[in-house]
Amino acid sequence: MKLPGSWLFIPAVCVVCSIGLPGHAQAEAGGGSENSSVQCTVRFTRTAYLPSDSGEIAVVLRPVKGIHINVEPPVSFTMESDSVLRPAGDIVSAQDTKTGYLAAGTDLKQKFRLAPSLPPGIYRLKASLIYYYCSDTEGWCRRHREPLVLNLSIAQPPKQQQRTSPDP
């Protein structure tokens, strides 16, 4: 049985997923640059932020069998615009002590600081992650730029309670 107007449900759900829900921070990898050798996932380590907050973005790179990610040159993270979110320092990654390559499947962490005067709302930010990956058997290496879309929700700061002095 077909319900009238049911065709509107799927697009409405997709719009909610792509812009994020208020009070939540979301991120997505792969803004059009496919890499069949390495899967990239990205997320904020917290779900809500206030103006001037600090936080971390966690990125996980999972290469397919036979591919590794180099630690030199290092993985780099850049924002298209720095007016909302400013990276703080370099991205931190873990090196596999046996191979000397990036430890596959572990979080790479990029610290950031938010601008102090952000009004509440949802911000759609664009960034990119650059890394170098190589074939273990074929001897080739490639540079890859992974476009990232970060949906960040800034909540209303809590109101300061006014202090009243007790009556003498």
C-alpha positions in Angstrom: 0.0 0.0 0.0 1.4 3.4 -1.0 1.0 6.2 1.5 0.2 9.6 0.1 3.2 11.9 0.5 5.5 9.1 1.5 8.0 10.1 -1.2 8.7 13.2 0.8 10.0 11.3 3.8 13.3 10.1 2.3 14.5 13.6 1.1 13.5 15.1 4.4 15.6 12.6 6.3 18.6 13.2 3.9 18.4 16.9 4.5 18.5 16.4 8.3 21.5 14.0 8.0 23.5 16.3 5.8 23.1 19.5 7.8 23.3 18.0 11.3 21.0 18.3 14.2 21.2 21.2 16.6 23.7 20.6 19.4 25.6 17.9 17.5 28.8 18.1 15.6 29.2 15.9 12.5 31.8 15.4 9.9 32.0 13.5 6.6 34.9 12.5 4.4 35.0 12.3 0.6 33.6 15.4 -0.9 34.1 14.0 -4.4 37.7 12.6 -4.3 37.4 8.8 -4.3 40.3 6.7 -3.0 39.6 3.0 -3.4 42.9 2.1 -1.6 42.2 4.0 1.7 38.9 4.5 3.6 38.7 7.7 5.5 36.3 8.5 8.4 36.2 11.7 10.4 34.3 12.8 13.5 34.5 15.4 16.3 35.4 13.9 19.6 32.6 15.8 21.3 29.0 16.4 20.2 28.4 20.0 21.2 30.5 23.2 21.3 30.3 26.8 22.6 32.1 29.8 21.2 35.8 29.8 22.3 35.8 26.1 23.0 38.7 23.8 22.2 38.3 20.4 20.8 39.6 17.6 18.6 38.7 16.2 15.2 39.5 12.4 15.0 40.4 11.0 11.6 40.8 7.2 10.9 42.5 6.0 7.7 42.0 2.3 6.9 44.1 1.2 3.9 43.1 -2.0 2.0 45.4 -5.0 2.3 48.7 -4.4 0.5 48.6 -0.6 1.1 50.3 1.4 3.8 50.3 5.1 4.7 53.6 6.9 5.2 54.4 9.0 8.2 56.9 11.0 6.2 55.9 13.4 4.8 53.4 13.8 7.7 49.6 13.8 7.3 48.4 17.4 7.1 45.1 19.0 7.9 44.0 22.4 6.5 40.8 24.4 6.7 39.4 26.3 3.6 38.6 29.2 5.9 39.9 29.9 9.4 37.1 32.3 10.5 35.2 29.7 12.6 37.6 26.8 13.5 41.4 27.3 13.8 43.6 24.2 13.9 46.0 24.2 16.8 49.3 22.5 16.0 49.9 19.6 13.7 47.8 16.5 13.4 48.9 13.8 15.9 49.3 10.3 14.5 50.5 6.9 15.8 53.4 5.1 14.1 53.4 1.3 13.9 56.6 0.3 15.7 57.0 -2.9 13.6 56.6 -1.3 10.1 57.4 2.3 10.7 54.2 3.3 8.8 51.1 5.0 10.1 49.3 2.7 12.5 46.2 1.8 10.4 42.8 2.2 12.0 44.0 4.4 14.9 42.7 8.0 15.5 44.7 10.8 14.1 43.8 13.8 16.2 43.7 17.4 15.1 43.2 19.9 17.9 41.3 23.1 17.2 40.0 26.3 18.8 36.7 28.0 17.9 36.4 31.7 17.3 35.1 33.6 20.5 32.3 35.5 18.9 30.3 32.8 17.1 26.6 33.2 17.1 24.6 30.0 17.8 23.8 28.0 14.7 25.1 25.3 12.3 28.3 25.9 10.4 29.2 23.8 7.3 33.0 24.0 7.1 35.3 22.6 4.4 38.7 21.2 5.1 41.2 18.8 3.5 43.5 16.0 4.7 46.6 15.2 2.7 48.5 12.0 3.1 50.8 9.7 1.1 50.1 6.0 0.6 52.0 3.3 -1.1 51.7 -0.2 -2.5 53.6 -2.9 -0.5 54.1 -5.0 -3.6 54.0 -2.8 -6.7 56.5 -0.1 -5.5 54.3 3.0 -6.3 53.3 5.8 -3.9 50.7 8.5 -4.3 49.7 11.8 -2.7 46.0 12.0 -1.8 43.9 15.1 -0.9 40.8 14.0 1.0 38.1 16.7 1.0 36.2 16.9 4.3 32.9 18.5 5.2 32.5 19.4 8.9 29.0 20.2 10.2 29.4 22.0 13.5 26.6 23.2 15.8 27.3 26.0 18.1 25.0 26.1 21.1 23.8 29.2 22.9 26.1 29.9 25.9 24.4 29.5 29.3 23.2 32.8 30.7 25.1 34.2 33.7 22.9 34.3 36.8 22.8 37.7 38.4 24.0 37.8 42.0 21.9 39.5 44.5 23.4 40.6 47.8 21.5 39.3 50.9 19.5 41.9 52.8 21.3 42.9 56.1 
